[in-house]
Amino acid sequence: MPYLLRVCLPDVPGSLGRVATAIGEAGGDIEAIEIVEKRYDGTAVDDVFLEMVDGAMPDSVVSACVGLPGVEVLWINRYAAGGNVFLDLEAVEDLTANPDRAPDRLVELLPVVFRSDWGARVHRENGVVRATAAAPDGLAWTQVAEPGEVAGPDEDLCVACPLGSDEVLLIGRRGGPEFLDSELARFEHLANLARSISS
C-alpha cells in the first residue's frame, strides 16, 4: 500500500539521507521525494512517497523518523497515486498545450499537483463550473482576494484562489496535511497562468 509522508527536517547536508535510512530500516521503500518548502528557520518540508514492505506498519516509519534529532512528522496516510510526482512544470506544459481549456484542465490537475483529494472551479452566479469526481456536492462561491484557507465542506481542509473577479478555484484535502505557504504561492501562480493563457 503506498503512503505519503510529509516530514519537516533540518535543512543541512545529510539530514535527508538520515531520514531515508530510518525509513528503510523501519520497512519503508521510498519511491519518490519532493521538496515542498524551504523555511527561513533552517528547516525544510519534504513529501516522501513510500511503500511498506510486507509486515511493516507506517507507525514504525513515524517512530523511526521522530527519533532523529530535529525531525517532525507532519502527516502520513495512504496515498493512491503512489510515487507519481506530478510537478508544476508538467502542469504548465499541460496548460499551455490546452489554452482554450486551461482553467478546466487546471481543476483536473489540482489533485495530482497538490496531492489533494479534489479540485473545483466555482462561479459567483453559476455555481460549480467544473469539479473533479471526488469533489463534494454543494460547493459554493467564496469571495477571496488572494489564496488562503476557507471553510470547507465535511471538515475538509480547503483553500481558495481567485480566478478572475467572478470565479474561484478550490482545493480540498480530507484530514490533511495542512496547506503550506509555498503551496498557496504555487496555487496562485498556476491560477494566474491558466487565466492569462485562456483569455
N, C-alpha and C positions, 0 to 999 in steps of 0.2 A: 504494500500500500504506500503510495507516495505521500510525502508530507512537505509542508512549507514551514520552515523555522525562521523566525525573524530574531536576530540577535544583535545586541549592542556590545561593542568590544573596543578596547583601546586601539587607537589608530597609530600603531607603531609597528615596525618591521617584526615579523614573526608571530604576531598576535593571531592572524587568521590561520596560520599553519598550526598553532597550538589548538585552536578551536576545531579545525578539521581533524586533527589527530584524536582529540577527545571524542568527536562524533564517531569516528571509525572504531575506536576501542569500545564504544557503547553499542555498536551494532548498526550504525547508520552508514549507508552507502551514498555519498554525495554525488548528485547528478549535475548540478549547476549552482553557481553562486553569483549573486548580483549585488553590487554596492548600491544601496538605496539613498544613503545620506552620509555626508561627512560633516561633523559638527565642530563648532568653534571650541568646545571644551576638550578637544583631543580624542574624541571617540568617533566611531563610525557605526552605522546601522547597515547590516547585510541581510539579504534574504538567501537562505540556503535551502535548496530543493534536494530532498533525500528520499531514499527508500530504506525501509527497515529490513534487515536480514531476518530469516525465519527465526522465530522465538524471541526476537528483541522487541522491546517496547519503547515508544517515544519518551516515556518518563525517564528512561535510562540516559537518553541523549540530553534531556534537560538537566538532570543531575550532574552529568559529566561537564556540561558547559558552565553551569553556575559554580562549579568547583574551581574554575580557573579565575585568577585574580582579575578584577575589573570587568568581567563578562556578565551580562544580564540577558536572560531570555525574555523577549518581549511578547513572543507568540509562537505557538506550534499547533498545527491542526492538519487534518487530511487536506490534500490538495490534488484535485482530479487531473489537472493539467501536467502533473509531474514536473520534469525538468525543462519543459518547453518554455524557455525565457523568450518573450517577445519584446524587443527593445523599442524605445521611442523612435529610433531611426527607421525601423521597419514600418512603424505606424506612419511616419512622414512619407515614406516611399509609397505606401498604400493610398494615402490621402491624395497625393499629387498625381497618382495614376488614375484616380477616380474623382476628378474635380467636381463633376456635376452631382456626385453623391457624397461628397466629403463629410458633411455633418452626420448623415446616416451611417456611413462607414465608421466614423469615429465612435458612434454609440456602440456598434458591433465590436469594436476593438477595445473599448474601455475595460471590460473584464479581464482580458488577457494582458494588456499593458500594465494595469494597476493591480493585478491579482485580486480582483474583487468578484462579487457574486453576480452583480447586474449593473447595467447602464441604461440610461433613458434620456430622451430629449423631450422637454415639455414646453408647450406654447402657452402664453398668457391667456389666450381666449379659447384655443382649440384643444387644450389639454395635451395628452400624450401623443406626440407625433411619431415617435419611434422608440422602441424598447426591446431589450434582449428578452429571451424566453423566460428567464428566471426573475425578471423584474416583478415586484408586487403590483397588484391591482390598486387602482385609486390614487396613483401618484398625482400630486397637484403642483401647480405653478408656485414657485418660491422666488421672491424678489431678492436678488443678491447683486452687490456692486462689484464683488471680487470673489475669488474662490474661497470657500470656507465650509465649515461644518454646519449642517442644518438638521432639523428634526427629521428622522427617517421613520418609515412605517415599520411596524413589528419590531421596534427596538433595534433596527439595523443601524450600523454606523453609516452615515450618509454625508457626502459633500456635494456642493453645487458650484457651478461656474457659469457665468453669463455667456450666452451665445447670441449676442446682439441685444437689443432693447426689449424684445418680446419673447425671447426663448432662453431656456436654461438647460444645461447638461447636469445630470445627476449620476453619481456612482454610489453603489451600496455594498457594504460588507456585513455579513451576518456574523456577529460576535467579535470580529477583529481581524487583523490588528488595526490600531488607530492609524488614521492618515497622518503622515508627516508633512512638515512644511515643504520639503523638497518635492513631495508628490503633488501638493497643491500647485507649486510653481510649474511643474511639468504639465499638469492638467490644464492650466491657463494657457500655456504655450501651444498645446495641441488644439485647444478650442479656438484660439486666435487664428491658427493656421487653417483649420477647417473652414472657418468663416471667411477668411480672406480669399482662399483659392476657389471657393464656391460662388463668390459674388461676381 
